Amino acid sequence: MNLISTFINALFLREDAYVRMRDTNRALILGLVLIIVLALLISILALVGDMIEVATGPDLMQIKNAVWQYMVNSSWWKEIPPQGQKQAQQMFEMGWGMPFIFGAPNPVGKAFDLVARPVIWLADWLIFGVIAFLLVRFVFKGEGRLPAFLGVLALAVMPQVFQLLQILPGVEIDGLLINLWSLCCAYLAIKASFGLSVARSFWTTLVTWLLSLIPFFLVSGFFTAIVGIVQAVLSGLPK
């Protein structure tokens, strides 16, 4: 099996690519490697991009000091009671301690993504795969093996390859479009793996996606919280 051809055809929704992946006895291993490698590649390029932006962009501390001086020298600032000024300063310091919230480069968060992104993608892959497999087996009475299906389902990660383009200046990729594209890939993976009809494959994909939303958000929220805590600690904020 030509892996590059299979991955490209899977990206462009060619059903024969999913069939070829199903028929190989290395589907699970190939799918696992595909997810990890693509997640790491995207995370590494994102980290490099942020590091370059930090090195070549304006000094955030200088901007912070200029904004603070403007505030304290304004006439309205002097009208604020001392207690209010103290609270405003605390909020100001807290906001500037996590500038990535406002779109500033965040190398710390991107470095953490080297671990978080592969783990999140693998968790999402397993959650979606197990739910879809159970639906097919017990609701639609489909035939198939979970390891082989997971290998085919891994091809649904291929639309994420377009995130690599975001390292180019001015390029923005619509995350919603990528997710919808991945869902179409998951539909083909289900159809090819279990031999279901178009309608049953569609409903399996839709119901699986709906049932997966809660665990997806829990996993993503967990790692987002960890990134925030790490960033706050490194910025000298209270835990």
VEXDREN-2710 file (C-alpha; in Angstrom, 1 decimal):
% VEXDREN-2710
k/r/px/py/pz
1/MET/0.0/0.0/0.0
2/ASN/1.3/3.4/-1.0
3/LEU/0.9/5.4/2.2
4/ILE/1.4/8.8/0.8
5/SER/-1.2/8.1/-1.9
6/THR/-3.6/6.7/0.6
7/PHE/-3.3/9.7/2.9
8/ILE/-3.7/12.2/0.1
9/ASN/-6.7/10.3/-1.3
10/ALA/-8.2/10.1/2.2
11/LEU/-7.8/13.8/2.6
12/PHE/-9.8/14.4/-0.6
13/LEU/-12.5/12.0/0.4
14/ARG/-11.7/9.1/-1.9
15/GLU/-13.5/6.1/-0.5
16/ASP/-11.0/3.6/-2.0
17/ALA/-8.3/5.1/0.3
18/TYR/-10.3/4.0/3.4
19/VAL/-10.9/0.6/1.9
20/ARG/-7.1/0.1/1.4
21/MET/-6.4/1.2/4.9
22/ARG/-9.1/-1.3/6.2
23/ASP/-7.5/-4.1/4.3
24/THR/-4.0/-3.7/5.6
25/ASN/-3.0/-5.7/8.7
26/ARG/-1.1/-2.7/10.0
27/ALA/-4.1/-0.3/10.1
28/LEU/-4.0/0.4/13.8
29/ILE/-0.3/1.0/14.0
30/LEU/-0.3/3.2/10.9
31/GLY/-3.2/5.2/12.2
32/LEU/-1.6/5.7/15.6
33/VAL/1.7/6.9/14.0
34/LEU/-0.2/9.2/11.6
35/ILE/-2.0/11.0/14.5
36/ILE/1.1/11.4/16.7
37/VAL/3.4/12.5/13.8
38/LEU/0.9/15.0/12.4
39/ALA/0.1/16.4/15.9
40/LEU/3.8/16.8/16.7
41/LEU/4.6/18.4/13.4
42/ILE/1.8/21.0/13.8
43/SER/2.9/21.7/17.4
44/ILE/6.6/22.1/16.5
45/LEU/5.8/24.5/13.6
46/ALA/3.5/26.5/15.9
47/LEU/6.2/26.7/18.6
48/VAL/8.8/27.8/16.1
49/GLY/6.4/30.5/14.7
50/ASP/5.7/31.9/18.2
51/MET/9.4/31.9/19.0
52/ILE/10.2/33.9/15.8
53/GLU/7.4/36.3/16.6
54/VAL/8.6/36.9/20.1
55/ALA/12.2/37.4/18.8
56/THR/11.2/39.8/16.0
57/GLY/8.1/41.5/17.5
58/PRO/7.8/44.4/19.8
59/ASP/8.8/44.1/23.4
60/LEU/5.6/43.4/25.4
61/MET/7.1/44.8/28.6
62/GLN/7.7/48.2/26.9
63/ILE/4.2/48.2/25.6
64/LYS/2.9/47.3/29.1
65/ASN/4.9/50.1/30.8
66/ALA/3.7/52.6/28.2
67/VAL/0.1/51.7/28.7
68/TRP/0.5/51.8/32.4
69/GLN/2.1/55.2/32.4
70/TYR/-0.6/56.5/30.1
71/MET/-3.2/55.2/32.6
72/VAL/-1.7/56.6/35.8
73/ASN/-1.1/60.0/34.1
74/SER/-4.6/60.4/32.9
75/SER/-7.0/62.7/34.6
76/TRP/-9.6/60.0/35.2
77/TRP/-7.1/57.9/37.1
78/LYS/-6.7/60.5/39.8
79/GLU/-10.5/60.4/40.4
80/ILE/-10.4/56.7/41.3
81/PRO/-10.1/56.0/45.1
82/PRO/-6.8/54.4/46.3
83/GLN/-8.5/51.1/46.9
84/GLY/-9.9/51.1/43.3
85/GLN/-6.5/52.0/41.9
86/LYS/-5.0/49.1/43.7
87/GLN/-7.6/46.7/42.4
88/ALA/-7.2/48.1/38.9
89/GLN/-3.4/47.6/39.1
90/GLN/-3.9/44.0/40.2
91/MET/-6.3/43.3/37.2
92/PHE/-3.8/45.1/34.9
93/GLU/-0.9/42.9/36.1
94/MET/-3.1/39.8/35.8
95/GLY/-4.0/40.6/32.2
96/TRP/-0.5/41.3/31.2
97/GLY/0.7/38.2/32.9
98/MET/-1.2/36.1/30.3
99/PRO/-1.0/38.2/27.1
100/PHE/-1.8/35.2/24.9
101/ILE/-5.4/35.8/25.9
102/PHE/-5.3/38.9/23.7
103/GLY/-3.5/37.1/20.8
104/ALA/0.1/37.6/21.8
105/PRO/2.5/34.8/21.0
106/ASN/2.6/32.1/23.7
107/PRO/5.7/29.9/23.4
108/VAL/5.0/28.4/26.8
109/GLY/1.6/27.2/25.7
110/LYS/2.9/26.1/22.3
111/ALA/5.7/24.1/24.1
112/PHE/3.1/22.4/26.2
113/ASP/1.1/21.6/23.0
114/LEU/4.0/19.2/22.1
115/VAL/2.5/16.9/24.7
116/ALA/-1.1/18.1/24.9
117/ARG/-2.0/18.0/21.2
118/PRO/-1.0/14.4/20.6
119/VAL/-2.7/13.3/23.8
120/ILE/-5.9/15.2/23.0
121/TRP/-6.0/13.9/19.5
122/LEU/-5.4/10.3/20.6
123/ALA/-8.1/10.6/23.3
124/ASP/-10.6/12.1/20.8
125/TRP/-9.8/9.3/18.3
126/LEU/-10.4/6.6/20.8
127/ILE/-13.6/8.1/22.2
128/PHE/-15.1/8.6/18.8
129/GLY/-13.9/5.2/17.6
130/VAL/-15.3/3.3/20.6
131/ILE/-18.6/5.0/20.6
132/ALA/-19.1/4.5/16.8
133/PHE/-18.0/0.9/17.1
134/LEU/-20.6/0.2/19.8
135/LEU/-23.3/1.9/17.9
136/VAL/-22.6/-0.1/14.8
137/ARG/-22.3/-3.5/16.6
138/PHE/-25.3/-3.1/18.9
139/VAL/-27.7/-0.8/17.0
140/PHE/-27.1/-1.5/13.3
141/LYS/-25.7/-5.1/13.8
142/GLY/-22.7/-4.3/11.7
143/GLU/-19.6/-6.5/11.4
144/GLY/-16.0/-5.4/11.9
145/ARG/-13.1/-5.3/14.3
146/LEU/-12.3/-2.4/16.5
147/PRO/-8.5/-2.2/15.9
148/ALA/-9.0/-2.2/12.1
149/PHE/-11.7/0.4/12.4
150/LEU/-9.5/2.7/14.6
151/GLY/-6.8/2.5/12.0
152/VAL/-9.2/3.6/9.2
153/LEU/-10.7/6.3/11.5
154/ALA/-7.3/7.8/12.0
155/LEU/-7.5/9.0/8.4
156/ALA/-10.0/11.6/9.6
157/VAL/-7.1/13.5/11.1
158/MET/-5.8/14.3/7.6
159/PRO/-7.7/17.7/7.2
160/GLN/-5.6/19.0/10.1
161/VAL/-2.6/19.1/7.7
162/PHE/-3.9/22.4/6.5
163/GLN/-2.9/23.9/9.9
164/LEU/0.6/23.6/8.6
165/LEU/-0.1/26.5/6.3
166/GLN/-0.7/28.9/9.2
167/ILE/3.0/29.3/9.6
168/LEU/2.9/31.4/6.4
169/PRO/2.4/35.1/7.1
170/GLY/-1.3/36.2/6.8
171/VAL/-2.7/32.7/6.4
172/GLU/-5.6/31.8/8.7
173/ILE/-7.4/28.4/8.6
174/ASP/-11.1/28.1/9.5
175/GLY/-11.2/25.6/12.4
176/LEU/-14.9/24.9/11.8
177/LEU/-14.2/23.9/8.2
178/ILE/-11.4/21.6/9.2
179/ASN/-13.7/19.9/11.8
180/LEU/-16.5/19.5/9.3
181/TRP/-14.0/18.0/6.8
182/SER/-12.7/15.6/9.4
183/LEU/-16.3/14.5/10.1
184/CYS/-16.8/13.7/6.5
185/CYS/-13.6/11.6/6.6
186/ALA/-15.0/9.8/9.7
187/TYR/-18.2/9.1/7.8
188/LEU/-16.2/7.4/5.0
189/ALA/-14.2/5.5/7.6
190/ILE/-17.4/4.1/9.2
191/LYS/-18.9/3.3/5.8
192/ALA/-15.8/1.5/4.5
193/SER/-15.0/-0.3/7.8
194/PHE/-18.5/-1.8/8.4
195/GLY/-20.1/-1.9/5.0
196/LEU/-23.1/0.1/6.1
197/SER/-25.5/1.9/3.8
198/VAL/-25.2/5.6/3.2
199/ALA/-28.0/6.4/5.6
200/ARG/-26.8/4.2/8.4
201/SER/-23.2/5.5/8.0
202/PHE/-24.5/9.0/8.2
203/TRP/-26.6/8.5/11.3
204/THR/-23.8/6.6/13.0
205/THR/-21.4/9.5/12.3
206/LEU/-23.9/12.1/13.5
207/VAL/-24.9/10.3/16.7
208/THR/-21.3/9.4/17.5
209/TRP/-20.3/13.1/17.1
210/LEU/-23.1/14.2/19.4
211/LEU/-22.3/11.6/22.1
212/SER/-18.6/12.5/21.9
213/LEU/-19.1/16.2/22.5
214/ILE/-19.1/16.0/26.3
215/PRO/-15.9/13.8/26.7
216/PHE/-14.2/15.9/23.9
217/PHE/-14.8/19.1/25.9
218/LEU/-13.7/17.5/29.2
219/VAL/-10.4/16.4/27.7
220/SER/-9.7/19.7/25.9
221/GLY/-10.8/21.7/28.9
222/PHE/-8.5/19.7/31.2
223/PHE/-5.4/20.5/29.1
224/THR/-6.5/24.1/28.6
225/ALA/-6.7/24.5/32.3
226/ILE/-3.3/23.0/32.8
227/VAL/-1.8/25.4/30.2
228/GLY/-3.4/28.3/32.0
229/ILE/-2.0/27.2/35.4
230/VAL/1.5/26.7/34.0
231/GLN/1.4/30.1/32.3
232/ALA/0.2/31.8/35.5
233/VAL/2.9/30.1/37.7
234/LEU/5.6/31.1/35.2
235/SER/4.3/34.6/35.2
236/GLY/4.5/34.9/39.0
237/LEU/0.8/34.9/39.6
238/PRO/-0.8/33.3/42.6
239/LYS/-1.8/29.7/42.2
END
